[in-house]
Amino acid sequence: MSLKKNYVLLEDCRWQDFAKSSENEGLKTSREKSMKWDEDLGFNILKVEEDLYSQDPHDEDYHSRAWMGLPFQTLQTPYSEIITTLNLLKDFRVKRVIDLGAGYGRVGLMVKLLRPNCDFIGYEMVGERVKEGKRVYQLQGLNPQWLKCENIVEESFDIPESDIYFLYDFSDPQDLKVVLDQLTENFFQKEFFLIAKGKAVNSLIQMKYPVLYAAHGRHWVEDTDCVIYSSFIDMEELKKVK
Ligand SMILES: C[S@@+](CC[C@H](N)C(=O)[O-])C[C@H]1O[C@@H](n2cnc3c(N)ncnc32)[C@H](O)[C@@H]1O
């Protein structure tokens, strides 16, 4: 499967049709569908994850931070969720999307599909995942430089400006706090959306970062565990998006 073919499918926002046709092929859940997409796009994730895990099977702290040793479809957001969520923001001007803890770079692939002129940066600390992601980006005609091997909680790391940040429970609460502190600094002077996926990050926001939802509310994306926050747009606006 090439990304181009899917782009044609998605051009008229006919993702639902595509999902339906996948169901007809017996691919029931979004994770199963995503696994098929991974294969078709040329990913070799099982091999990379097995090699990674066998390198140091006893470092539990690193494994939990890097989401290692888990069924690898839980490590990444299903393609359908990324599409549904990004589509909710389709009416807004978006020049750049940043994924904080990017795994193999799925979000970047979907950005290319839905917003071909948009820029993307995916930061990921596990070098082997970045290498595999870059290989597939090259294969699919995306810029491999979009994926960067970085530890985003290092003191020296400054989060670049972006219109959308995507953050899926990338690590433990302490690490999440480092990133949320940076994102919420001078919050109302910046204009961005934050898509936060997962229980850990959204509970932390609920408890410690009311600034993210006090003024503009938040939007729970149907059938996903993604929540959208914004520094400048009232989240009621998203209810109107068709
Ligand atoms: C749950 S996965 C999400 C992957 C991708 N964003 C998605 O939604 O498909 C989180 C990723 O963050 C990475 N990660 C954890 N701590 C990190 C850090 N300090 N800097 C960069 N990446 C990190 C993990 O290795 C893992 O690949």
The ligand as a Tripos MOL2 file, in Angstrom:
@<TRIPOS>MOLECULE
LIG
   27    29     1     0     0
SMALL
NO_CHARGES

@<TRIPOS>ATOM
      1 C1          3.0700    5.7830   23.9830 C.3       1 LIG1
      2 S1          4.3370    5.9760   22.8190 S.3       1 LIG1
      3 C2          3.5190    7.0570   21.6650 C.3       1 LIG1
      4 C3          4.0240    7.0070   20.2420 C.3       1 LIG1
      5 C4          3.3360    7.9540   19.2610 C.3       1 LIG1
      6 N1          3.2730    9.2960   19.7640 N.3       1 LIG1
      7 C5          1.9120    7.5170   18.9400 C.2       1 LIG1
      8 O1          1.0000    8.0730   19.5160 O.co2     1 LIG1
      9 O2          1.7440    6.6180   18.1160 O.co2     1 LIG1
     10 C6          5.4450    7.0410   23.6680 C.3       1 LIG1
     11 C7          6.8450    7.1100   23.0620 C.3       1 LIG1
     12 O3          7.5630    8.1270   23.7810 O.3       1 LIG1
     13 C8          8.9110    7.7380   23.8840 C.3       1 LIG1
     14 N2          9.5520    8.4690   24.9930 N.ar      1 LIG1
     15 C9          9.4590    8.2150   26.3260 C.ar      1 LIG1
     16 N3         10.1890    9.1080   27.0230 N.ar      1 LIG1
     17 C10        10.7600    9.9440   26.1130 C.ar      1 LIG1
     18 C11        11.6350   11.0520   26.2210 C.ar      1 LIG1
     19 N4         12.0770   11.4750   27.3890 N.pl3     1 LIG1
     20 N5         12.0220   11.6930   25.0840 N.ar      1 LIG1
     21 C12        11.5920   11.2550   23.8690 C.ar      1 LIG1
     22 N6         10.7610   10.2010   23.7030 N.ar      1 LIG1
     23 C13        10.3480    9.5420   24.8140 C.ar      1 LIG1
     24 C14         8.8320    6.2270   24.1150 C.3       1 LIG1
     25 O4         10.0510    5.6010   23.7890 O.3       1 LIG1
     26 C15         7.6670    5.8390   23.2010 C.3       1 LIG1
     27 O5          8.1430    5.4420   21.9320 O.3       1 LIG1
@<TRIPOS>BOND
     1     1     2 1
     2     2     3 1
     3     2    10 1
     4     3     4 1
     5     4     5 1
     6     5     6 1
     7     5     7 1
     8     7     8 2
     9     7     9 1
    10    10    11 1
    11    11    12 1
    12    11    26 1
    13    12    13 1
    14    13    14 1
    15    13    24 1
    16    14    15 ar
    17    14    23 ar
    18    15    16 ar
    19    16    17 ar
    20    17    18 ar
    21    17    23 ar
    22    18    19 1
    23    18    20 ar
    24    20    21 ar
    25    21    22 ar
    26    22    23 ar
    27    24    25 1
    28    24    26 1
    29    26    27 1
@<TRIPOS>SUBSTRUCTURE
     1 LIG1         1 GROUP 0 **** ****
